[in-house]
Amino acid sequence: MGTPAGTDAEFQSRNEDPVQAPTPTAAHTRTARVALVGIHGFGAHHLRNLERLQAAGAVELVAVADPQLPAPGAVPATAAVFPGLTQLLAETRDLDVIIVATPIQTHAPLGLAALATEADVYLEKPPVASLADFNTLCEAAQRSGRSVQIGFQSLGSHALAAIEELLASGAIGTLQGVSATGRWVRDRAYYKRSRWAGKRSIDGVDVVDGVATNPLAHAVATALRIAGARTMADVASVETDLYRANDIESDDTSVIRIRTAAGLPVTCALTICATESVEPYVTLQGSAGQAVFHYTEDRLTVTTAAGQTEQLFGRDDLTENLIAHRQDGTPLISPLLDSGAFMLVLEAIRTAPLPALIGSEHIQWVGEGDAAHAVVVGIEDALDRATQEHATFRELGLPWAP
């Protein structure tokens, strides 16, 4: 299991805890018995959140699993520690929820094993590493009758309901397009943190650890949700334009252009080779204005002829939402089937040709040793043009995108 795929989740930039959730109330009528698979990397964030929920009486963390032992005091003394999910399930009964926060390539087998129990499942993003695995997981969930929540935390933002109201009101006119912009910095050490980092596959097993499928996956998922694309049926086409500045297999600088079944363009321009890291955002392009949603901050800015407004929103915790769903039927915020649109994006990236290597003359290296990071020259302007024009880097005629 090792380092979780969610180690690089966008929400680490917001604060120490990836969620800003309200304290559970008396509505939680039963303490949920929870197991956590993967306790390092982003799994550590789940640990902290479970400690919060346990202190409030909403959950009991009864067991954790990871081949790497926890640091002293990292796991509550009342929780049993196992080297893997197989051992955990052999010795742990009556689980209500199993949280899987492990490397991408392990999501499918661990998710299927969890669904073979009586527990509901929280599976970190991306759900799995191929469309075939996604279909298998969906079929298993349907057979078992269990619920699966996918860890796209941004979808818990109350701003999404406000955006729906904004569009319904016609305040920014007719929605003409949606775009996602991600400008981050990742150094050489980032790709040395685990054997799967930056890989398309390991020993024939799909990993698909690209900029759009892992570090900035929330940008893609949030843009799709705002555009009304949840399931596979909501997507008409996906185009990819993939590049890499780093010495890796996967893409680190890309444009993903999606057209929804309703004909709306959704363009995601993403890089982890920027000059500096900034908060990623989703832009709604309307005929009479625009709205910009900084999803890691739950901040929505609306600009029309009447002026500009900005508002901050709260967010629901996905673990708490899953527990409420199990107890009283509260709708899931990020159900498995609603990741279908995202999985079509991942599949397009998985099956695309190898990312093109950006020429060294178009890259600047900043820093020394493992702390050095690549900067694609002019990338900020390229991202802006791609999202504004809904164009790929190649269509823009960039010198490093032949």
C-alpha positions in Angstrom: 0.0 0.0 0.0 2.6 2.6 0.9 2.1 6.2 0.1 -1.5 7.0 -0.9 -2.4 8.3 -4.3 -4.0 11.3 -2.6 -0.7 12.4 -1.2 -0.8 15.4 -3.6 -4.4 16.2 -3.1 -5.2 19.9 -3.8 -6.7 20.4 -0.4 -3.4 20.2 1.4 -2.8 23.8 0.1 -5.8 25.0 2.0 -4.7 24.1 5.5 -3.5 21.2 7.5 -6.9 19.4 7.3 -8.3 18.6 3.8 -11.9 19.4 4.9 -13.8 22.1 6.7 -16.7 20.2 8.0 -19.2 20.9 10.8 -19.1 19.0 14.0 -21.4 16.0 14.0 -24.7 16.4 15.8 -27.2 14.2 17.5 -28.5 13.3 14.0 -25.7 10.7 14.0 -27.7 8.1 15.9 -25.2 5.3 15.8 -21.4 5.2 16.1 -20.0 3.9 12.8 -17.3 1.3 13.0 -14.6 2.4 10.5 -11.4 0.8 9.1 -8.8 2.9 7.3 -6.6 1.3 4.6 -3.5 3.4 4.0 -2.4 5.6 6.8 0.5 7.6 5.3 0.4 10.5 2.9 -3.2 11.5 2.4 -4.2 8.6 4.7 -2.8 10.8 7.5 -5.4 13.4 6.7 -8.1 10.7 7.0 -6.6 9.7 10.3 -7.0 13.3 11.6 -10.5 13.6 10.3 -11.5 10.3 11.9 -10.0 11.5 15.2 -12.2 14.5 15.0 -15.3 12.4 14.2 -14.4 9.9 16.9 -14.1 12.7 19.5 -17.6 13.8 18.4 -19.0 10.3 18.9 -19.8 9.8 15.2 -17.3 7.0 14.5 -15.1 4.4 16.1 -11.8 3.7 14.3 -11.5 0.1 15.0 -8.6 -0.9 12.6 -6.1 0.4 10.1 -4.0 -1.4 7.5 -0.7 -0.5 5.9 2.5 -2.4 5.3 4.5 0.5 6.8 3.9 0.7 10.5 2.4 3.9 11.9 4.6 6.3 13.8 4.2 6.1 17.6 0.9 7.8 18.6 -0.3 8.3 15.1 -3.1 5.7 15.4 -5.4 5.5 18.5 -4.4 2.8 20.9 -7.9 1.3 20.6 -7.4 0.6 16.8 -5.9 -2.6 15.7 -3.0 -2.4 13.2 -2.6 -4.8 10.3 -0.1 -5.1 7.4 -2.9 -5.3 4.8 -6.6 -5.4 4.1 -6.8 -9.2 3.9 -5.5 -9.6 7.4 -7.7 -6.8 8.7 -10.8 -8.3 7.3 -9.9 -11.8 8.6 -9.8 -10.5 12.1 -12.3 -7.6 12.1 -16.0 -7.9 12.1 -19.1 -5.7 11.8 -17.5 -2.8 9.9 -19.7 -0.1 8.7 -17.3 1.9 6.5 -13.9 1.0 4.9 -11.8 3.9 3.7 -9.2 3.2 1.0 -6.5 5.8 0.7 -3.8 3.8 -1.1 -1.8 4.1 -4.4 -3.9 4.3 -7.6 -3.1 0.9 -8.9 -4.4 -0.8 -5.7 -7.8 0.9 -5.7 -9.5 -1.8 -7.9 -8.5 -4.9 -5.9 -8.9 -3.2 -2.5 -12.2 -1.7 -3.5 -13.5 -5.1 -4.7 -12.3 -6.7 -1.5 -14.1 -4.1 0.6 -17.3 -4.5 -1.4 -17.3 -8.2 -0.5 -18.0 -7.2 3.1 -21.1 -5.6 4.7 -19.4 -2.3 4.8 -19.9 0.8 2.6 -16.7 2.1 1.0 -14.9 5.4 0.7 -12.4 5.2 -2.2 -9.9 8.0 -2.7 -9.6 9.6 -6.2 -9.1 8.6 -8.9 -11.5 5.7 -8.4 -9.4 3.2 -10.4 -6.8 3.2 -13.2 -8.9 2.1 -16.1 -12.4 2.2 -17.5 -12.6 -1.6 -17.4 -11.8 -1.6 -13.7 -14.4 1.1 -13.2 -17.1 -1.0 -14.9 -16.1 -4.0 -12.8 -16.3 -2.0 -9.6 -19.7 -0.6 -10.5 -21.0 -4.1 -11.2 -19.6 -5.3 -7.9 -21.2 -2.4 -6.0 -24.6 -3.1 -7.7 -24.4 -6.8 -6.8 -23.4 -6.1 -3.2 -25.9 -3.3 -2.6 -23.1 -1.4 -0.9 -22.5 2.3 -1.4 -19.2 3.8 -2.7 -18.2 7.4 -2.1 -15.3 8.7 -4.3 -12.9 11.2 -2.6 -13.5 14.3 -4.7 -13.6 16.6 -1.6 -14.3 19.7 -3.7 -17.8 18.3 -4.6 -18.8 18.8 -1.0 -18.6 22.6 -1.3 -21.8 24.5 -0.7 -20.6 26.8 -3.6 -21.8 24.2 -6.1 -25.5 24.7 -5.1 -24.9 28.5 -5.3 -23.5 28.0 -8.8 -26.6 26.1 -9.8 -28.8 29.0 -8.5 -26.6 31.5 -10.3 -27.0 29.7 -13.6 -30.7 29.3 -13.1 -31.1 33.0 -12.4 -29.4 34.0 -15.7 -27.1 36.4 -13.9 -24.2 35.6 -16.2 -26.4 34.8 -19.2 -26.3 31.6 -21.1 -23.5 29.3 -20.0 -21.2 29.0 -23.1 -18.3 27.0 -21.6 -16.5 25.8 -18.5 -12.7 25.7 -18.0 -10.4 24.6 -15.3 -6.9 26.1 -14.7 -4.3 24.5 -12.5 -0.8 26.0 -12.1 1.3 24.2 -9.5 5.0 23.5 -8.8 6.4 20.1 -8.1 10.1 19.3 -7.7 12.2 16.3 -8.5 11.7 14.9 -5.0 8.0 14.7 -5.8 8.7 12.0 -8.4 11.0 10.1 -6.0 8.5 9.8 -3.2 7.2 6.4 -4.4 7.8 3.9 -7.2 4.5 4.7 -8.9 4.9 8.5 -9.0 4.9 9.7 -12.6 4.2 6.3 -14.0 1.7 5.2 -16.6 2.1 1.6 -15.5 4.2 -0.7 -13.3 4.9 -4.2 -14.4 2.0 -4.1 -16.8 -0.5 -2.8 -14.2 -2.1 0.6 -15.0 -1.2 3.5 -12.8 -2.0 6.6 -14.9 -0.4 9.1 -12.5 -0.8 12.2 -14.7 -1.4 15.9 -13.8 -5.1 15.5 -14.7 -5.7 12.2 -13.0 -4.0 12.7 -9.6 -2.5 16.1 -8.5 -5.1 18.2 -10.2 -7.8 15.6 -10.6 -10.2 17.8 -8.5 -10.0 20.5 -11.1 -11.3 18.1 -13.8 -13.9 16.6 -11.5 -15.2 20.0 -10.3 -15.4 21.4 -13.9 -17.3 18.3 -15.0 -19.8 18.6 -12.1 -20.4 22.2 -12.8 -20.9 21.5 -16.5 -23.5 18.9 -15.6 -21.4 15.9 -16.6 -21.5 13.2 -14.0 -22.0 9.8 -15.7 -20.5 8.4 -18.8 -23.7 9.2 -20.7 -23.1 12.9 -20.0 -19.9 13.0 -22.1 -19.9 13.2 -25.9 -16.1 13.3 -26.5 -12.7 13.7 -24.8 -9.5 15.0 -26.5 -6.1 15.0 -24.9 -2.9 17.1 -25.6 -0.3 15.7 -23.2 3.3 16.8 -22.5 6.1 16.4 -20.0 9.0 18.5 -18.9 10.1 16.1 -16.2 11.9 12.8 -16.8 8.8 10.7 -16.2 6.4 8.5 -18.1 3.2 10.4 -17.5 2.1 14.0 -18.4 2.8 17.0 -16.2 1.5 19.7 -18.6 -1.7 19.1 -20.5 -4.9 20.2 -22.0 -8.0 18.0 -21.7 -10.9 19.1 -23.9 -14.3 17.6 -23.2 -17.6 18.1 -24.9 -20.7 17.2 -22.9 -23.7 15.4 -24.3 -25.5 18.8 -24.2 -22.7 20.3 -26.4 -21.0 22.4 -23.7 -17.2 22.7 -24.0 -15.1 21.9 -20.9 -11.4 22.6 -21.2 -8.9 21.8 -18.5 -5.4 23.4 -18.8 -3.1 22.0 -16.2 0.5 22.0 -15.2 2.8 21.2 -12.3 5.6 23.1 -14.1 4.5 26.6 -13.3 6.6 29.5 -12.1 4.8 29.4 -8.8 1.9 27.6 -7.3 -1.5 29.3 -7.2 -4.9 28.1 -6.1 -6.6 26.2 -9.0 -9.9 27.4 -10.2 -12.9 26.7 -12.5 -14.3 29.4 -14.7 -17.9 29.6 -15.9 -18.0 31.6 -19.2 -21.5 33.2 -19.7 -22.9 35.4 -22.4 -23.4 38.2 -19.8 -20.6 37.6 -17.4 -18.4 35.0 -15.7 -18.0 33.2 -12.4 -14.7 31.9 -11.0 -14.7 29.2 -8.4 -11.5 28.7 -6.4 -12.5 25.2 -5.2 -9.8 24.7 -2.6 -10.9 27.8 -0.9 -14.7 27.5 -1.5 -14.5 31.0 -2.9 -16.9 32.1 -5.7 -16.4 35.4 -7.6 -19.1 36.6 -10.0 -18.5 39.4 -12.5 -21.2 41.0 -14.5 -22.0 44.4 -16.0 -23.4 45.3 -12.6 -20.0 44.7 -10.9 -18.2 42.0 -9.0 -19.2 40.0 -5.9 -17.3 37.4 -3.9 -18.5 34.9 -1.4 -17.0 32.2 0.8 -18.9 28.9 1.4 -18.8 26.0 3.8 -18.2 22.4 2.9 -19.6 19.0 3.8 -17.2 16.3 4.8 -17.4 13.2 2.5 -16.8 10.7 5.3 -19.5 12.3 7.4 -21.8 12.3 4.4 -21.2 8.6 3.7 -22.1 7.8 7.3 -25.3 9.8 7.1 -26.1 8.1 3.9 -25.8 4.7 5.5 -27.8 5.7 8.5 -30.7 7.7 7.1 -30.4 7.7 3.3 -28.9 11.2 2.9 -27.8 11.4 -0.8 -24.1 10.7 -1.4 -22.2 13.8 -2.6 -19.7 11.9 -4.8 -21.2 8.4 -5.6 -19.3 5.9 -7.7 -21.5 6.2 -10.8 -21.1 10.0 -10.8 -17.4 9.5 -11.4 -18.2 8.0 -14.8 -17.5 11.3 -16.7 -14.2 11.6 -14.9 -13.3 8.0 -15.8 -13.8 8.7 -19.5 -11.2 11.5 -19.1 -8.8 9.1 -17.3 -9.3 6.4 -20.0 -8.6 8.9 -22.8 -5.3 9.8 -21.0 -4.5 6.1 -20.4 -5.0 5.1 -24.0 -3.4 8.3 -25.5 0.1 8.2 -27.1 3.0 8.8 -24.7 3.2 12.5 -23.6 5.5 14.5 -25.9 8.7 15.7 -24.3 9.0 19.4 -24.2 12.4 20.5 -25.6 15.0 21.6 -23.1 15.2 25.1 -24.7 11.6 25.7 -23.5 12.3 24.7 -19.9 14.0 26.5 -17.0 15.1 24.7 -13.9 14.8 26.5 -10.6 16.6 25.3 -7.5 19.2 22.6 -6.9 19.2 18.9 -6.6 15.9 17.2 -5.6 14.5 20.6 -4.7 14.8 21.8 -8.3 11.6 22.1 -10.4 10.9 22.5 -14.1 9.2 25.7 -15.4 7.8 25.6 -18.9 8.6 29.0 -20.4 5.5 31.0 -20.9 3.2 28.4 -19.4 0.9 30.9 -17.6 0.0 32.6 -20.8 -0.4 29.3 -22.6 -2.9 28.1 -19.9 -4.9 31.3 -20.1 -5.1 31.2 -23.9 -6.1 27.5 -23.9 -9.0 28.0 -21.5 -10.2 31.3 -23.0 -10.2 29.8 -26.5 -11.0 26.2 -25.6 -7.9 25.3 -27.6 -5.2 22.7 -27.2 -1.5 23.7 -26.9 -1.0 22.3 -30.4 -3.8 24.4 -31.8 -2.3 27.5 -30.2 0.9 26.8 -32.2 3.2 26.8 -29.2 6.8 26.2 -30.1 7.1 23.2 -27.7 3.8 21.7 -29.0 4.5 20.7 -32.6 
